[in-house]
Amino acid sequence: MTRTIRGLLGLLGFLLLWEAFSRSGLVDPQYFPPPSVVLSRFVELLGDPYFLLDLIASVLAWAIALGISIGIAVPAGLLLGSVRGIRVATRAIIEFLRPIPSVALIPLAIVLVGSGPETKIALAVYAAVWPILFNTIYALDEVDPVMVDTARSFGFGRVRTMFTVLLPNAAPFVLTGIRMSASVALILVVSTEFLAGGGSGLGSFVLDASTGAGRMDLVLAGTIVAGIVGYLINEALETVHKRGLAWSAVDREAV
């Protein structure tokens, strides 16, 4: 409770400083509106059906991208983490592809898949796969070999050992990777909407608000909405981690 109160006091202090600076005349309020105006626009946007459609478009694209990333990265991580030959054979390709910024691939993605929702989903998947993949691989490296040998001594095959020993022990690391990928996917979805334009979503809304008359109050209000969405996603995944994986050895050691 004390941490929450301190956080709220810090936020209140920041807003007061922002309000005072914006109304001091040092900057043009048109380009740096005070938080009272921005929060007013924020409340108005929550009642705007067109903005809510943009919000739903971004969240839906994020959910699809994260689901595809999990479906690709977890099985691939289990395979690469448990079969050393495949891991060594694919290391050069993975290390080449991983550092490529997803935003830099926007022109290529537009040429290959068009400028529709497929572009932002594809780029978000590309960016979100890596944290889950590497967390899964590293998790399997941390599994105690004695546990694996014990399972095999009881006659467990490779597949049964994977699902009864390796995957449960890797679950906390995998979920941590999913939390990281959730943030990355949301950033890529909004960034692609903003940079590519021509569609619906929070990024497209911010782009439209920043052009023409340059409504910075709407730009900041839309940015606040994106931040709140990211915060809620992270809090939801953290709650799942704490409650769903409280049994794990990793969580017990952390406590």
C-alpha positions in Angstrom: 0.0 0.0 0.0 2.8 2.4 0.9 4.4 1.8 -2.5 1.1 2.5 -4.3 0.7 5.8 -2.4 4.2 6.8 -3.2 3.7 6.0 -6.8 0.5 8.1 -6.9 2.2 11.0 -5.2 5.0 10.8 -7.7 2.6 10.8 -10.6 0.7 13.8 -9.0 3.9 15.7 -8.6 4.9 15.1 -12.2 1.5 16.2 -13.5 1.7 19.4 -11.4 5.1 20.2 -12.8 3.9 19.5 -16.3 0.9 21.8 -15.8 3.0 24.6 -14.4 5.6 24.4 -17.1 3.0 24.2 -19.9 1.2 27.3 -18.6 4.3 29.3 -17.8 4.5 30.7 -21.3 8.0 29.2 -22.0 6.5 26.9 -24.6 3.5 27.2 -26.9 0.6 25.2 -25.3 -0.5 24.2 -28.8 2.7 22.0 -29.0 3.0 21.1 -25.4 -0.6 21.1 -23.9 -1.1 21.0 -20.1 -2.2 17.6 -18.6 -5.6 19.1 -17.7 -6.3 19.5 -21.4 -4.7 16.1 -22.3 -6.7 14.2 -19.7 -9.9 16.0 -20.8 -9.2 14.7 -24.4 -8.4 11.3 -23.0 -11.9 11.1 -21.4 -13.5 12.3 -24.6 -11.7 9.6 -26.6 -13.1 6.9 -24.4 -16.5 7.9 -25.6 -15.6 8.2 -29.3 -16.8 5.1 -31.2 -14.3 5.7 -34.0 -11.4 5.9 -31.6 -12.6 2.7 -29.8 -12.6 0.9 -33.2 -8.9 2.0 -33.6 -8.2 0.7 -30.1 -9.9 -2.6 -30.8 -7.9 -3.0 -34.0 -4.6 -2.5 -32.3 -5.4 -4.8 -29.4 -6.8 -7.5 -31.7 -3.7 -7.3 -33.9 -1.5 -7.5 -30.8 -3.4 -10.6 -29.5 -3.1 -12.4 -32.8 0.6 -11.6 -33.1 1.4 -12.7 -29.6 -0.6 -16.0 -30.1 1.3 -16.8 -33.3 4.6 -16.0 -31.6 3.9 -18.3 -28.7 2.8 -21.0 -31.2 6.1 -20.7 -33.1 8.6 -19.9 -30.3 7.7 -22.4 -27.6 7.8 -25.6 -29.8 10.9 -24.3 -31.6 12.6 -23.5 -28.2 11.8 -26.9 -26.9 13.2 -28.5 -30.0 16.4 -26.4 -30.1 16.9 -26.7 -26.3 16.6 -30.4 -26.2 18.3 -31.5 -29.5 21.8 -30.0 -29.5 22.5 -31.0 -33.1 19.6 -28.9 -34.5 20.6 -26.0 -32.1 24.1 -25.9 -33.4 23.0 -26.2 -37.0 20.6 -23.3 -36.8 22.7 -21.0 -34.6 24.2 -19.0 -37.5 20.8 -18.3 -39.1 19.2 -17.3 -35.7 22.1 -15.0 -34.8 21.9 -13.4 -38.2 18.1 -12.8 -38.1 17.8 -11.8 -34.5 19.5 -8.4 -34.5 17.6 -7.1 -37.6 15.2 -4.3 -36.3 11.6 -5.1 -37.1 10.8 -1.5 -37.9 13.4 -1.6 -40.7 11.5 -4.4 -42.3 8.3 -2.3 -42.8 9.0 -1.5 -46.5 9.8 -5.1 -47.3 6.7 -6.3 -45.4 4.5 -3.8 -47.3 5.8 -5.2 -50.6 5.4 -8.8 -49.6 2.1 -8.8 -47.6 0.5 -5.4 -48.5 -0.4 -2.5 -46.2 -3.3 -4.2 -44.3 -3.4 -5.7 -40.9 -1.1 -8.5 -42.1 1.9 -6.2 -42.1 1.7 -5.1 -38.5 0.9 -8.6 -37.3 3.8 -10.1 -39.3 6.3 -7.6 -38.0 5.0 -8.0 -34.4 5.4 -11.8 -34.7 8.9 -11.4 -36.0 9.9 -9.2 -33.1 8.0 -11.1 -30.4 9.3 -14.6 -31.3 12.9 -14.0 -30.0 12.3 -13.3 -26.3 10.1 -16.4 -26.0 12.4 -18.6 -28.1 15.6 -17.7 -26.2 13.9 -17.9 -22.8 12.7 -21.4 -23.6 16.1 -22.5 -24.8 17.9 -21.1 -21.7 15.2 -22.6 -19.4 16.0 -26.1 -20.8 19.7 -25.5 -20.2 18.9 -24.8 -16.5 17.0 -28.1 -15.9 18.7 -30.4 -13.5 20.1 -33.3 -15.5 19.3 -35.6 -12.5 15.6 -35.0 -13.0 15.9 -36.0 -16.7 17.9 -39.1 -15.8 15.4 -40.1 -13.1 12.5 -39.8 -15.6 14.4 -41.9 -18.1 15.2 -44.5 -15.5 11.5 -44.9 -15.0 11.1 -45.7 -18.7 9.9 -42.3 -19.8 10.4 -41.6 -23.5 11.7 -38.3 -25.0 8.2 -36.9 -25.6 6.9 -37.9 -22.1 10.0 -36.5 -20.4 9.5 -33.3 -22.4 6.0 -32.7 -21.1 6.4 -34.0 -17.6 9.8 -32.8 -16.7 11.3 -30.2 -19.1 8.2 -28.1 -19.9 7.0 -27.7 -16.3 10.4 -26.6 -15.2 10.8 -24.2 -18.1 7.3 -22.7 -17.7 8.4 -19.8 -15.4 11.1 -18.8 -17.9 8.7 -19.2 -20.9 6.1 -17.0 -19.2 8.7 -14.3 -18.5 9.6 -14.4 -22.2 5.9 -14.0 -23.1 5.7 -11.0 -20.8 8.6 -9.4 -22.6 7.2 -10.3 -26.0 3.8 -8.9 -25.1 5.4 -5.5 -24.7 7.5 -5.8 -27.8 4.5 -6.9 -29.9 2.4 -3.9 -28.7 5.2 -1.5 -29.5 5.6 -3.0 -33.0 1.9 -3.0 -33.8 1.5 0.7 -32.8 4.8 1.7 -34.5 3.9 0.0 -37.7 0.5 1.6 -37.7 2.2 5.0 -37.2 5.0 4.6 -39.8 3.0 2.7 -42.5 -0.3 4.5 -42.0 -3.3 3.9 -44.2 -5.1 1.7 -41.8 -6.8 1.6 -38.4 -5.3 1.4 -35.0 -3.8 3.6 -32.3 -0.7 4.4 -34.4 -2.9 5.5 -37.3 -4.9 7.7 -34.9 -1.8 9.4 -33.6 -0.5 9.9 -37.1 -3.7 11.5 -38.3 -3.8 13.7 -35.1 -0.2 14.9 -35.6 -0.7 16.0 -39.2 -2.7 18.9 -40.5 -3.7 21.0 -37.6 -1.3 19.2 -35.3 -3.5 18.3 -32.4 -0.9 17.5 -29.8 -3.6 17.1 -27.1 -5.0 14.2 -29.1 -1.6 12.8 -29.8 -0.7 12.7 -26.1 -4.1 11.4 -25.2 -3.8 8.6 -27.7 -0.3 7.9 -26.3 -1.7 7.7 -22.8 -4.2 5.1 -24.0 -1.5 3.0 -25.5 0.5 3.2 -22.3 -2.4 2.1 -20.2 -3.1 -0.8 -22.5 0.5 -1.9 -22.2 0.4 -1.5 -18.4 -2.8 -3.6 -18.1 -1.3 -6.3 -20.3 1.8 -6.5 -18.2 -0.1 -6.6 -14.9 -2.4 -9.3 -16.2 0.5 -11.5 -17.3 2.3 -10.9 -14.0 -0.8 -12.0 -12.1 -0.9 -15.1 -14.1 2.7 -15.7 -13.4 2.3 -15.3 -9.6 -0.8 -17.3 -9.2 -0.4 -19.9 -11.9 3.2 -20.7 -11.3 3.6 -20.1 -7.5 4.5 -23.8 -7.2 7.7 -23.5 -9.3 11.1 -23.7 -7.8 12.1 -20.5 -9.5 9.3 -18.5 -7.7 10.1 -20.1 -4.3 13.7 -19.2 -4.6 12.8 -15.6 -5.6 10.6 -15.3 -2.5 
